[in-house]
């Protein structure tokens, strides 16, 4: 198959839907020789910060000289971002070849795999063929029933910051969501936990006791943030002084601290990772779509925050990087998001909102989002396309203003393209009315 045909096949309607359970993934992997059995993993679950933490760990391992796989979702610009080795995305040719190999096995299954299960099998085969030393593996949703959880006990399980999200699938309380995430904790394993929710921590502690697993919390007392700006952060972590982290956002040094906690576990298990590797890895990490600066004058920030905990973190970062300034928010969300809990964090910062509809069947129409925002006492309008919304937001902000696009990772690629086109144009013709 060509690259286009490969993606069409992967996204085919025959694989759509969400079916909890690991049986299909196990059956598919068994039919291709269980490539996951040839690999070792750092397995990452959580509500927020999974991608950033995974990218930090992978970059540190690469700096230490290990052939490091990275599996994440969703992608921002190209599907191939979802599986990388040492920062290089799977090539179109490799994706085509491995999908062709797996296709007859998937089609022979009476209980067909879902799209994510099919992609997970492709990734496992890719990493195994490439002889990765260690794979940093991000769950798709939840933990225990996520298709990535077919692996044996990982070198380290990591649980990032917790919050309420995907409540329809995972549960309505922090305890229920934590129980789903705790499913990646396996017997005799080692676990690094962010630890921001006491109720969730109790669940993790109980699960670790039941599984005879060793739990370690990230030690945020070692974190001393020296600066946060549009170019990233500088912080100390205990004896590691003046770490440069090119990820902007006040929350990123804490994601990095969790990554260091996981790396410390790996070191204790015999992985050779020096302090210099931690410094170099963090200095070189790249993770798009999280408080990412796309332009200056006006400042244009792209952030993937899409739930109350994530929005609150982004709001704190905006307030610190742009103290006392008002912001034009370009916003698009999925229909199931808790807007009544998200909008209060943005209200003190907002000049006004420009609402758009992400290209996703679960998206809330921009007009409805604007009405909900106005009901909160804030100024909001809607645009028919993301391109129009981007130009409108930039025009409203003016040359010296600030635009922050947030609410969904699913419109990040479209916002990036629209911003690029907008700032390549010499003038913006949309009026500020």
Secondary structure as UniProt FT lines:
FT   HELIX           3..10
FT   HELIX           13..15
FT   HELIX           23..31
FT   TURN            32..33
FT   HELIX           35..38
FT   STRAND          41..45
FT   HELIX           50..63
FT   TURN            64..65
FT   STRAND          68..71
FT   HELIX           79..82
FT   STRAND          83..85
FT   TURN            86..87
FT   STRAND          88..89
FT   HELIX           92..107
FT   HELIX           115..129
FT   TURN            130..131
FT   STRAND          134..138
FT   TURN            144..145
FT   HELIX           147..150
FT   STRAND          156..159
FT   HELIX           167..170
FT   HELIX           174..181
FT   HELIX           182..184
FT   TURN            187..188
FT   STRAND          190..193
FT   HELIX           198..211
FT   STRAND          214..217
FT   HELIX           220..222
FT   STRAND          223..229
FT   TURN            230..231
FT   STRAND          232..237
FT   TURN            238..239
FT   STRAND          240..245
FT   TURN            250..251
FT   HELIX           252..268
FT   TURN            269..270
FT   HELIX           275..284
FT   TURN            288..289
FT   STRAND          292..295
FT   TURN            296..298
FT   STRAND          299..302
FT   HELIX           308..321
FT   TURN            322..324
FT   STRAND          327..331
FT   TURN            335..336
FT   HELIX           339..347
FT   TURN            348..349
FT   STRAND          350..355
FT   TURN            361..362
FT   HELIX           366..375
FT   TURN            376..377
FT   STRAND          380..382
FT   HELIX           386..397
FT   TURN            399..400
FT   STRAND          402..406
FT   HELIX           409..411
FT   HELIX           412..424
//
